[in-house]
Amino acid sequence: MKVLIDRIQGWFGVDYLDAKDDFYEKAKIRLLFRVAFMAFFTLLFSLPATYLIHPTAGLISGFALILILFVPHLLKQTQSVSLTGKFTLLISFLIVFNVHLVFNKPDALGVGAWYIVIILCASFILGRNWGVWYTVASALAIFLLVGLKYYEINLYDADFEFQIDQSPAVLLSTPFHTILPIFLIYLVVLEFLKSKSSIDNHMKKMMSKQKMLNKKLEQSELKYRKFIEEADDLIYVINGKGKFSYVNPTFERICGYSLKELKKMNSSFLVHEDYRAAQSRFYLKQIKNQVPVTYYEFPVYTKKMKLIWIGQKVQMNFKNGKMLRALCIARDITKRKATEQELIETKEAAIKASRAKAQFLSSMSHEIRTPMNAVVGMTHLLLEDNPRPDQVDNLKTLRFSSENLVTIINDILDFSKIESGKMDFEEVDFNLKYIASSIHHALSGSALDKGLKLQLKYDSAMPEFVKGDPVRLSQVLTNLVGNAIKFTSEGHIVTQVSLKSSDEKELEIEISVLDTGIGIPETKLSSIFDNFTQASSNTTRKYGGTGLGLAISKQLVELQGGTINVESIEGKGSRFYFKMKFKRSDQNDKQPDDIHFENKNSVHSLKGVKVLLAEDNKINQVVAGKFLSKWGVEMDIAENGEEALKMVQAKEYNLVLMDLQMPVLDGFEATKMIRNLGGKYSTLPIIALTASAVLEIHEEAMSAGMDDFVTKPFDPKLLNSKIHAYGMVNTSTIA
C-alpha cells in the first residue's frame, strides 16, 4: 500500500516536496495524501449506493470527488502544508458526513473511526486548535446522525430501503465505511510513531552536534580570551554610562589600575585635563551621528601619574539612538608622539634656519651690492671717458671681474629661493620670438667682442605668442647663451626654437643652444647639472662663475614640467637643449602690450627730464649722479624718504628713483605717502633702486605703489632705457 501511495504521490507531481530537509513537513505531506487517498476511494465505492438513494446526494459526492483530485495541485501551487491540510480535511469531513447522511445508518465504528482520523490529522498537521475544532464538529455531526436515525428522518426524502440481494452497492460500500477508516487510523498512528522516532533520532544528533559545538565554542573562547589577555594592545569595554566593564591584563599593567578600581570611575577620569573636553566632544559626535567605528589619539595618566599617549579605536553598539557599549582597542603611542614632536621641532628649527639664511642672504646681497654699484658704475664711466689705450685692458678686466661677482651673487640668491621652495611661476601671454631676439641682441656685444657669430633660428610653424613665465624662460635662455659665449673662443653660437608637437590647448617647444666651444668631457656629462659643478677644476679660475647656473636652469625647467639635456664632444662644442610645454595664447599682436626695452645697448638722451634721487649712500649718489648728468638729466637728491616726500610736493619731477632702505622713512612708506597725496602724485613714475634681489622685496615694492625696479649694481643702459620710457612720457604731462 505504501508503495502504491508513494507512486500516486509521484504521479501527481508532489514528490518535489519530499526533497525538503524538514522531516515534520515530510510527515505532514504523507498524511495529507493518505487521508485524501482513503477519502477518494471511500467516496468512489460509495458513489453508486449514494446515487441510488438520491441523485442529488450522488452529485454532491461526485463534486467532492473532483475536489479531492485538486489536493496535489493545490499543494504544488501554494507549497503550504497548512493551507492544503485545511482544504483536504474539510473535504474529507464533508465526504464522511454526506455518505453517512445518505445511508442514515451510522455505525459507531465506521463514523467514529473516520472522525478520529480527521481529528488526529488536524492536530498533527494544523495544530491543537484545529484538532479541537474538528473534535467539536465531529461530535455535532454524530449527534445529528443519531438524532435523525432516532426520529426516522431522512433529509434527502428517499423512500428506499436496502435489500442485500437487491442492492449489491451496499455490499461494496460497507467495507469502506468501516475497514478503511480503521486502516487509516493504523497508518496515522504508525506515522506518529515514525515521526516520534525521527524526532528522537534528530534530537540525539542535535544534542551530539550541540555538544561538539559547545566544546568548539569553549575552545574558541579560551583561545580568544588568551589572545586578548596576552595582547600587547589595551583592550577594554565601556558601558552606556561611560564606566569600565572589562579591561585586559595589558591595560592593568600599563595604566596601573585593577578592574575593581576602574569600575568605580568614569572612563574620562584618566584623560589629561587639557584634552578631556575635546575627547568628550569627539565621542558625543560619534554617538550623535551613529558612527560605528572611530579612531582618536589623546594623552592619559597612569596610576603613578605618568603621562602616556594612546591611539584608541572605538566600536560602538547602538540601540534606539543610545550607546549600549563600546569595545575599545588602544595602543601606547608615546614613543611615536615623541618622534613626531621631535620632527615638528626639527622642522621648525629648519624653517627658522631657512628664514635666517634668507635674511642673511638678503642682508649680504644688499651690503655687497651697494659697494658693487660704485665699482660697476665707475668702471662703465671710466670706459666711456676715452681712457688711454694702456688703461683699456685694465678697465675691461675690472668690468669683467665686477660683472662676474654680480653674476655669482645672483646665482646664489636664485639657488637659495629654489632650495627653500619659494620659486613661483607666472602664467601670462608673452611674445616668445621677441624674448629670444632680445636676449640675442643683449648678448650680441659680448659675442662681437670675441669675434663670434650669434644666430637665432625660429621655427616658422611656431606662433609668436604663448602663455607661460617669460621671466624664468629668459633666465634659462640667457644662462645657456651666456655660457656658450663664455666657453667659446671662435666659431659660432646658434639658438634654435622648434615646435615639437601641439594640440588645441598646448604646445611642446624645444629650445637648443649649439656652440663650437671647449666642450665637456664624456665623464662629466652626467654631473654637469649638479650644484657647484663645472667641466674641469680650472674652469672657474679661467672663466669665472659658481657652477650654479646650469643647476638653477635645470631646476627652473623641471619645476615647470620640462626636461633639459646636453650633448657634447670635448674640444668641438656642446648642444644644450630643453623641452617645455606652454599653453596656447589668444593674443595675436605683433608687439607686446607692456613696456619693453628693445635695445639695451642704445643710450637715449634724457635732456629735460627732472629726476628726484632718494638715496642715503653718498657713493651711490655720486655714481648715479654722474650717469644722470651725462645723459642730460636735471637731478635733485633726497637723503631719506621724509625729504623725498617734501621735495616732490615742493617741485615738479618727471620721475623718482627711490632707494628702499633709508633712515627716518624708508622707500616703501615714502612711496605709499606720495600715492596717498592723490591727483598727479598717484601717477608720478617711481622706480625702486634697490640692492636687494630677493623676490619678496620686489613684490613688496610693487604693492607699495612703485612702477618698476632696478637692481644695484645697475646696468647703466637698462637704467637709461627705463628713465626714457617712464620719464619722457611724463615730461609732456608736466609741461
C-alpha positions in Angstrom: 0.0 0.0 0.0 2.8 2.4 0.9 4.5 1.8 -2.4 1.2 2.4 -4.2 0.6 5.7 -2.3 4.1 6.9 -2.9 3.7 6.1 -6.7 0.4 8.0 -6.7 2.1 11.0 -5.0 4.8 10.9 -7.6 2.3 10.7 -10.4 0.6 13.8 -9.1 3.9 15.5 -9.1 4.2 16.3 -5.4 7.4 14.3 -4.9 9.4 17.5 -5.1 8.3 18.4 -1.6 10.0 15.2 -0.3 13.3 16.9 -1.1 12.8 19.2 1.9 15.1 18.7 4.8 12.4 19.2 7.4 11.1 15.8 8.3 8.0 17.3 10.0 7.0 18.7 6.7 7.6 15.3 5.0 5.4 13.5 7.6 2.6 16.1 7.1 2.7 15.7 3.3 2.5 11.9 3.6 -0.5 12.1 5.9 -2.3 14.6 3.6 -2.1 12.3 0.7 -3.1 9.2 2.7 -6.2 10.9 4.0 -7.0 12.2 0.5 -6.3 8.7 -0.9 -8.7 7.0 1.6 -11.3 9.6 1.3 -11.2 9.3 -2.5 -11.7 5.5 -2.5 -14.4 5.7 0.2 -16.3 8.2 -1.9 -15.6 6.3 -5.1 -17.0 2.9 -3.9 -19.9 4.6 -2.0 -20.9 6.7 -5.0 -23.2 4.0 -6.7 -25.2 3.4 -3.5 -25.4 7.1 -2.8 -26.7 7.8 -6.3 -29.3 5.0 -5.9 -30.6 6.6 -2.7 -30.8 10.0 -4.1 -29.4 11.6 -7.3 -28.7 14.9 -5.6 -26.6 13.2 -3.0 -24.7 11.4 -5.7 -24.0 14.7 -7.5 -22.7 16.2 -4.2 -20.4 13.2 -3.7 -19.2 13.5 -7.3 -18.3 17.1 -6.8 -16.4 16.2 -3.6 -14.6 13.5 -5.6 -13.4 16.2 -8.1 -12.3 18.5 -5.3 -10.2 15.7 -3.7 -8.3 15.4 -7.0 -7.2 19.0 -6.7 -5.3 18.4 -3.4 -1.9 17.7 -5.2 -2.3 20.7 -7.5 -3.1 22.9 -4.5 -0.1 21.8 -2.6 2.2 22.4 -5.6 0.8 25.9 -6.2 0.7 27.1 -2.6 3.6 25.0 -1.3 1.8 25.4 2.1 1.1 22.2 4.0 -1.2 24.2 6.4 -3.4 25.6 3.7 -3.6 22.3 1.8 -4.3 20.4 5.0 -7.3 22.6 5.8 -8.7 22.1 2.4 -8.1 18.3 2.5 -9.5 17.7 6.0 -12.6 19.9 5.3 -13.4 17.9 2.1 -12.8 14.6 3.9 -15.2 15.7 6.7 -17.9 16.6 4.3 -17.5 13.3 2.4 -17.9 11.3 5.6 -20.9 13.3 6.7 -22.6 13.2 3.3 -22.2 9.4 2.9 -23.5 8.6 6.4 -26.2 11.2 6.0 -27.4 9.4 2.8 -27.4 6.0 4.4 -28.8 7.3 7.7 -27.5 4.2 9.4 -24.5 5.4 11.3 -22.5 2.6 12.8 -20.3 3.8 15.7 -17.2 2.0 14.5 -17.2 3.5 11.0 -18.2 7.0 11.8 -16.1 7.2 14.9 -13.0 5.8 13.1 -13.4 8.4 10.3 -13.7 11.3 12.7 -10.8 10.1 14.9 -8.6 10.1 11.8 -9.6 13.6 10.8 -9.1 14.9 14.4 -5.6 13.2 14.6 -4.6 14.6 11.2 -5.9 18.1 12.1 -4.0 18.1 15.4 -0.7 16.9 13.7 -0.9 18.9 10.5 -2.7 22.1 11.6 -2.1 22.2 15.3 -4.0 21.8 18.6 -6.6 24.5 17.8 -7.7 22.9 14.6 -7.9 19.5 16.3 -10.3 20.9 18.9 -12.4 22.4 16.1 -12.6 19.1 14.3 -13.5 17.3 17.6 -16.4 19.7 18.2 -17.6 19.4 14.6 -17.4 15.6 14.6 -19.3 15.4 17.9 -22.1 17.6 16.5 -22.1 15.5 13.3 -22.5 12.2 15.2 -25.3 13.6 17.4 -27.1 14.9 14.3 -26.9 11.5 12.6 -28.0 9.6 15.7 -30.9 12.1 16.2 -32.0 11.7 12.6 -32.0 7.9 12.9 -33.9 8.0 16.2 -36.6 10.2 14.8 -36.6 8.2 11.5 -35.9 11.4 9.5 -34.4 11.2 6.0 -33.0 14.6 4.9 -33.0 13.5 1.2 -36.7 12.3 1.4 -35.6 9.0 -0.1 -38.2 6.3 0.3 -35.8 3.5 -0.3 -34.8 0.6 1.8 -31.8 -1.6 1.1 -32.2 -5.2 0.4 -28.9 -7.0 0.4 -29.9 -9.2 -2.5 -31.3 -6.2 -4.5 -28.6 -3.7 -3.6 -25.1 -5.1 -4.3 -23.8 -1.5 -4.0 -24.4 -1.6 -0.3 -22.1 -4.6 0.0 -19.4 -2.8 -1.9 -19.6 0.4 0.1 -19.9 -1.1 3.6 -16.1 -2.1 3.9 -15.1 1.4 3.0 -17.2 2.8 5.8 -15.6 0.6 8.4 -12.4 -1.1 7.3 -10.7 1.9 5.5 -11.0 4.3 8.4 -9.6 1.8 10.8 -6.7 1.1 8.4 -6.2 4.8 8.1 -6.0 5.1 11.9 -3.3 2.5 11.9 -1.4 4.5 9.3 -1.8 7.7 11.2 -0.6 6.1 14.5 2.3 4.5 12.6 3.2 7.9 11.1 3.1 9.4 14.6 5.4 6.7 15.9 7.8 7.1 12.9 7.7 10.9 13.5 8.5 10.4 17.1 11.3 8.1 16.3 12.7 10.6 13.8 12.4 13.3 16.3 14.2 11.3 18.9 17.0 10.5 16.4 17.1 14.0 15.3 17.3 15.3 18.8 20.1 12.9 19.6 22.0 14.1 16.6 21.3 17.7 17.5 22.4 17.2 21.1 25.5 15.5 19.9 26.2 18.2 17.4 25.4 20.8 20.1 27.9 19.2 22.5 30.6 19.3 19.8 29.7 23.0 19.0 29.8 23.8 22.7 33.2 22.2 23.0 34.5 24.1 20.0 33.0 27.3 21.3 34.6 26.8 24.6 37.9 26.1 22.9 37.5 29.2 20.8 36.6 31.3 23.8 39.7 30.1 25.6 41.8 30.8 22.5 40.5 34.3 22.1 40.5 35.0 25.8 44.1 34.0 25.9 44.7 36.2 22.8 43.0 39.2 24.5 44.8 38.7 27.8 48.2 38.2 26.2 47.7 41.0 23.6 50.2 43.9 23.5 47.2 46.3 22.9 45.0 47.7 25.6 41.5 46.1 25.2 38.6 47.2 27.3 34.8 47.6 27.3 32.9 50.7 28.4 29.2 50.5 29.1 26.5 53.1 28.1 27.2 55.1 31.3 30.9 55.5 30.5 32.0 53.1 33.1 34.6 50.3 32.6 33.1 46.8 32.5 36.2 44.9 31.3 39.9 45.5 30.9 42.6 43.1 29.8 45.8 42.5 31.8 47.8 44.8 29.4 45.5 47.7 30.4 46.0 46.9 34.1 49.8 46.6 33.6 50.3 49.8 31.6 47.8 52.0 33.5 48.3 50.5 36.9 44.6 50.2 37.8 42.8 47.0 38.5 39.3 46.3 37.0 37.8 46.6 40.5 39.2 50.1 40.8 38.3 51.1 37.2 34.6 50.1 37.7 34.2 52.9 40.2 35.4 55.6 37.9 34.3 57.2 34.7 36.5 56.5 31.6 37.3 60.2 31.1 38.9 60.3 34.6 42.2 59.0 33.1 42.3 61.6 30.2 44.6 64.6 30.6 42.5 67.6 31.7 43.6 69.8 28.7 42.3 67.1 26.3 39.2 66.0 28.2 36.7 68.4 26.7 37.9 67.8 23.1 37.8 64.0 23.6 34.2 64.3 25.1 33.1 66.3 22.1 34.6 63.8 19.7 32.7 60.8 21.1 29.5 62.7 21.6 29.6 63.5 17.9 30.2 59.7 17.2 27.1 58.8 19.2 25.0 61.6 17.7 25.9 60.6 14.1 25.7 56.9 14.9 29.2 56.2 13.5 30.1 52.6 14.4 33.9 52.9 14.4 36.3 55.8 15.0 40.0 56.4 15.9 41.3 59.1 18.2 44.5 60.0 19.9 44.9 61.6 23.4 47.1 61.5 26.5 46.1 59.7 29.7 47.5 59.5 33.2 48.6 56.2 34.8 48.1 55.4 38.4 51.6 56.7 39.1 50.7 60.0 37.3 52.9 59.1 34.3 51.6 60.7 31.1 51.3 58.4 28.1 49.7 58.8 24.7 47.3 56.2 23.3 45.7 55.8 19.9 42.2 54.4 20.6 39.9 52.6 18.1 36.3 52.5 19.4 33.5 50.3 18.0 30.1 51.3 19.5 26.9 49.3 19.6 23.7 51.4 19.4 20.1 50.8 20.2 17.3 53.3 19.8 19.9 56.1 19.3 21.7 55.3 22.5 25.1 53.7 23.0 24.8 50.3 24.7 28.5 49.6 25.0 31.9 50.5 23.4 34.6 48.0 22.6 37.9 49.8 22.7 41.3 48.7 21.4 44.2 51.1 22.2 47.9 51.2 21.7 50.6 53.0 23.6 51.9 55.6 21.0 54.0 57.6 23.4 57.3 56.9 21.5 55.7 57.8 18.2 54.3 61.0 19.6 57.8 61.9 20.9 59.2 61.2 17.5 56.5 63.4 15.9 57.3 66.2 18.3 61.0 65.9 17.5 60.2 66.1 13.8 58.0 69.1 14.4 60.7 70.8 16.4 63.3 69.8 13.8 61.1 71.2 11.0 60.5 74.5 12.9 64.3 74.7 13.5 64.9 74.1 9.8 62.3 76.8 8.9 63.9 79.2 11.3 67.3 78.4 9.8 65.9 78.8 6.3 64.5 82.2 7.3 67.7 83.2 8.9 69.6 82.1 5.8 67.3 84.1 3.6 67.6 87.1 5.8 71.3 86.7 5.8 71.5 86.4 2.0 69.2 89.4 1.6 71.3 91.5 4.0 74.6 90.3 2.4 73.1 90.9 -1.0 72.3 94.5 0.0 75.6 95.1 1.7 77.6 93.6 -1.2 75.6 95.2 -4.0 75.9 98.7 -2.5 79.7 98.9 -3.0 79.5 96.9 -6.1 77.2 99.5 -7.5 80.1 102.0 -7.2 82.6 99.6 -8.7 80.5 98.6 -11.8 79.2 102.2 -12.3 82.6 103.8 -12.1 84.1 101.1 -14.4 81.5 101.9 -17.0 82.1 105.7 -16.6 85.9 105.2 -17.0 85.5 103.1 -20.1 83.2 105.8 -21.6 85.6 108.7 -20.8 88.1 107.8 -23.5 90.8 106.2 -21.4 94.3 105.7 -22.6 95.0 102.6 -24.6 97.1 101.2 -21.9 94.2 101.6 -19.4 91.5 99.9 -21.5 92.6 96.3 -20.8 92.8 97.0 -17.1 89.3 98.6 -17.1 87.9 95.7 -19.1 89.4 93.2 -16.6 87.9 95.2 -13.8 84.5 95.3 -15.6 84.7 91.5 -16.2 85.5 90.8 -12.6 82.8 93.1 -11.2 80.1 91.7 -13.5 81.2 88.1 -12.7 80.8 88.9 -9.0 77.3 90.2 -9.6 76.5 87.0 -11.5 77.8 85.0 -8.6 75.5 86.9 -6.2 72.5 86.4 -8.4 73.2 82.7 -8.8 73.4 82.2 -5.1 70.2 84.1 -4.4 68.3 82.1 -7.1 69.7 78.8 -5.8 68.5 79.8 -2.3 65.0 80.6 -3.5 64.7 77.3 -5.3 66.1 75.4 -2.4 63.6 77.0 0.0 60.7 76.2 -2.3 59.8 79.9 -2.8 60.1 80.0 -6.5 56.8 81.0 -8.1 55.9 80.8 -11.8 53.6 83.1 -13.7 51.2 82.2 -16.5 50.9 85.2 -18.8 50.8 85.8 -22.6 54.2 86.8 -23.9 56.0 87.1 -27.3 58.5 84.2 -27.3 60.1 85.3 -30.6 60.6 88.8 -29.2 62.2 87.5 -26.0 64.6 85.2 -27.8 65.6 88.1 -30.2 66.0 90.5 -27.2 68.3 88.0 -25.4 70.4 87.6 -28.5 70.5 91.4 -29.0 71.5 92.0 -25.4 74.3 89.4 -25.6 75.5 90.3 -29.1 78.0 92.8 -27.7 79.8 90.1 -25.7 79.8 87.8 -28.8 81.2 90.6 -31.1 83.9 91.3 -28.6 85.1 87.7 -29.0 84.6 87.7 -32.8 81.7 85.1 -32.5 78.8 84.7 -34.9 75.5 84.7 -33.0 72.4 83.2 -34.8 68.8 82.7 -34.0 66.6 80.2 -35.9 62.9 80.4 -35.2 60.6 77.7 -36.5 58.1 79.2 -39.0 55.4 76.8 -37.6 55.7 78.3 -34.1 53.2 81.0 -33.0 54.9 84.1 -31.7 52.8 84.3 -28.6 52.5 81.6 -25.9 51.3 81.5 -22.3 53.8 80.8 -19.5 56.5 82.5 -17.4 58.6 84.8 -19.6 61.0 85.9 -16.8 62.1 82.3 -15.9 62.3 81.3 -19.6 64.6 84.4 -20.2 66.7 83.4 -17.2 67.3 79.9 -18.6 67.9 81.0 -22.2 70.2 83.9 -21.0 72.2 81.4 -18.9 72.6 78.9 -21.8 73.5 81.5 -24.4 75.8 83.3 -21.9 77.6 80.1 -21.1 78.0 79.3 -24.8 79.6 82.8 -25.3 81.8 82.4 -22.2 83.2 79.0 -23.2 83.6 79.6 -27.0 86.7 81.3 -28.3 86.0 81.1 -32.0 83.3 79.9 -34.4 79.5 80.4 -33.8 76.6 80.0 -31.5 73.1 79.0 -32.8 69.9 79.2 -30.8 67.1 77.1 -32.4 63.4 77.4 -31.3 61.4 74.5 -32.7 57.8 73.2 -32.4 57.8 69.5 -31.4 54.1 68.9 -31.0 50.8 70.7 -30.4 47.1 70.3 -29.8 44.2 72.7 -29.2 45.4 73.7 -25.7 49.2 73.1 -25.5 52.5 73.4 -27.5 55.6 71.4 -26.8 58.6 73.5 -27.6 62.3 72.6 -27.8 64.9 75.4 -27.5 68.5 74.4 -28.1 71.8 76.4 -27.9 74.7 75.0 -30.1 78.2 76.3 -29.7 81.7 75.5 -31.1 83.4 75.9 -27.7 85.6 73.9 -25.4 83.0 71.1 -25.0 82.5 68.8 -22.0 84.4 65.5 -21.2 82.1 62.5 -21.5 82.8 61.6 -17.9 81.4 64.9 -16.7 78.2 64.9 -18.8 76.2 63.0 -16.1 77.1 65.6 -13.4 77.2 68.8 -15.4 73.8 69.9 -14.0 74.8 69.2 -10.4 75.2 72.1 -7.9 78.6 73.8 -7.9 79.8 71.6 -10.7 81.9 72.6 -13.7 83.6 70.7 -16.5 87.1 70.8 -15.1 88.9 72.1 -12.0 90.5 75.1 -13.8 87.2 76.3 -15.4 86.3 78.5 -12.5 89.8 80.1 -12.4 89.8 80.7 -16.2 86.2 81.6 -16.9 84.7 82.5 -13.5 81.3 81.6 -12.2 80.0 79.4 -9.4 78.9 76.3 -11.2 75.3 77.1 -10.2 74.0 78.4 -13.5 73.2 75.1 -15.1 71.9 73.6 -11.8 69.5 76.6 -11.5 68.4 76.3 -15.2 67.7 72.6 -14.7 65.6 73.2 -11.7 63.7 76.0 -13.3 62.9 73.8 -16.3 61.9 70.8 -14.3 59.7 72.8 -11.8 57.7 73.8 -14.9 57.3 70.2 -16.0 60.1 70.3 -18.7 63.4 68.4 -19.3 66.9 69.7 -20.1 69.8 67.7 -21.6 73.2 68.1 -23.1 75.2 66.6 -26.0 78.9 67.4 -26.2 82.3 66.4 -27.6 85.3 67.7 -25.8 87.2 70.3 -27.9 84.5 70.5 -30.6 81.5 72.1 -28.9 78.2 71.4 -27.0 74.5 71.4 -27.5 72.2 72.2 -24.6 68.5 71.8 -25.2 65.4 71.8 -23.1 61.7 70.9 -23.8 58.8 72.6 -22.2 55.1 72.8 -22.6 53.3 76.1 -23.0 49.6 76.9 -23.2 48.3 78.4 -26.4 47.8 82.2 -26.3 44.8 84.1 -27.7 47.0 87.1 -28.3 47.9 87.8 -31.9 49.5 91.3 -31.7 53.0 91.5 -33.2 54.2 93.6 -30.3 53.9 93.0 -26.6 51.4 95.2 -24.6 53.8 96.1 -21.8 56.7 98.4 -21.9 59.8 96.6 -23.3 63.3 97.9 -23.9 64.2 96.7 -27.3 67.8 97.9 -27.4 69.6 97.8 -24.1 72.9 98.7 -25.8 71.5 102.1 -27.0 71.6 105.2 -24.8 68.9 107.8 -25.1 69.3 111.5 -24.5 67.3 112.4 -21.4 67.7 116.2 -21.7 64.9 118.0 -19.9 63.9 115.1 -17.7 63.7 116.1 -14.0 64.5 113.2 -11.6 64.5 113.1 -7.8 67.0 110.6 -6.5 66.1 109.4 -3.0 69.4 107.8 -1.8 71.2 107.9 1.6 74.5 106.4 0.4 77.0 109.0 -0.7 78.9 106.7 -3.1 75.6 105.7 -4.8 74.6 109.4 -5.1 77.9 110.1 -6.8 77.7 107.1 -9.2 74.1 107.7 -10.2 74.7 111.5 -10.4 77.5 111.1 -12.9 75.4 108.9 -15.2 72.3 111.1 -14.9 74.3 114.3 -15.6 76.0 112.6 -18.6 72.5 111.8 -20.1 71.3 115.4 -19.6 69.0 114.7 -16.6 68.3 117.5 -14.1 68.7 115.7 -10.7 68.0 116.6 -7.1 69.0 114.4 -4.1 66.9 113.5 -1.1 68.8 111.9 1.9 65.8 109.9 3.1 62.2 109.2 2.5 60.9 112.1 4.5 62.9 114.6 2.4 61.7 112.9 -0.8 58.0 113.3 0.4 58.6 117.1 1.0 60.6 117.6 -2.2 58.0 116.1 -4.6 55.4 118.4 -3.2 57.7 121.5 -3.5 58.9 120.8 -7.1 57.7 119.1 -10.2 59.5 115.9 -11.2 59.1 113.6 -14.1 60.3 110.6 -12.2 61.5 109.5 -8.7 64.4 106.9 -8.2 63.6 105.6 -4.8 66.1 103.6 -2.6 64.3 101.2 -0.3 66.5 101.1 2.8 66.9 104.7 4.1 66.9 106.2 7.6 63.9 108.2 9.1 61.5 107.0 6.4 62.2 104.0 4.1 61.3 103.9 0.4 58.2 101.7 0.9 56.5 104.1 3.4 57.6 107.2 1.4 56.0 105.7 -1.8 52.8 105.0 0.0 52.6 108.5 1.4 53.3 110.0 -2.1 50.5 107.9 -3.6 48.1 109.0 -0.8 48.5 112.6 -1.8 46.3 111.7 -4.8 46.0 113.7 -8.0 49.2 113.8 -10.1 51.1 112.0 -7.4 49.1 108.9 -8.0 50.6 108.6 -11.5 54.1 110.0 -10.8 56.5 107.3 -12.0 58.5 105.8 -9.1 61.3 103.3 -9.8 62.8 101.4 -7.0 66.6 101.5 -6.9 67.5 98.6 -4.6 70.4 96.5 -3.7 68.2 93.6 -2.8 67.4 91.0 -5.4 65.1 88.9 -3.3 61.7 88.3 -5.0 59.7 89.2 -1.9 61.3 92.7 -1.8 60.4 93.3 -5.4 56.8 92.2 -4.8 56.6 94.5 -1.7 57.9 97.4 -3.7 55.2 96.9 -6.4 52.5 96.5 -3.8 53.7 99.8 -2.1 52.8 101.6 -5.4 56.1 101.6 -7.3 56.0 101.3 -11.1 59.2 99.3 -11.7 62.6 98.5 -10.1 66.3 98.5 -11.0 68.7 96.2 -9.1 72.0 97.6 -7.9 74.6 97.5 -9.2 72.5 98.8 -12.1 73.2 98.3 -15.8 73.6 102.0 -17.0 71.9 101.2 -20.3 69.0 99.5 -18.6 68.5 102.4 -16.2 68.7 104.8 -19.2 66.0 102.9 -21.0 63.7 102.9 -18.1 64.1 106.6 -17.3 63.5 107.2 -21.0 60.4 105.0 -21.0 58.8 106.5 -17.9 60.3 110.0 -17.6 59.9 111.1 -21.2 56.2 110.2 -21.2 55.7 112.3 -18.1 57.6 115.3 -19.5 54.8 116.4 -21.7 52.3 116.0 -18.8 54.3 118.3 -16.6 54.9 120.8 -19.4 
